[in-house]
Amino acid sequence: MANRLLRVPQVLIACVKFLVFLKSSAFACSCAVDSMSARELAKEMFRGNRKVAILRIINVTEIPSAYEFRGDVRVIENFKGAATLKQITTNNSEAACGVTLTPGQERLFLINETNRVSLCSNSFKSSPELISALRQLASRK
């Protein structure tokens, strides 16, 4: 009986560790931004990315050997560093932390120095407040 009582705390500890693992793995392909204001999020976007822009996807090509998609893009609104951007790349599936690229799609993208879409591009909903905060930051640069 005493042996069983000693196992209860061990089982509880194991369960807690498992739940913590599940919670932390939920952010594997995104960035934790839920509690940020639009202004804080805009600042974080500027700090962590080379290029921040609203892009229209013109054409998408799958590159099977590289497990990626390449999207030809048109810059709709440049907030940082993307004025001449013509093409972006992303992993070819959401399971590999890729971002879905659909011809005709217009959305806010975060892009690194090699024109690869940031994993954080899936982490936020574009809102008028966020776009306004990005415009304010862009006007200061």
Disulfide bonds with the S-S distance in Angstrom:
Cys29-Cys97 1.83
Cys31-Cys120 1.65
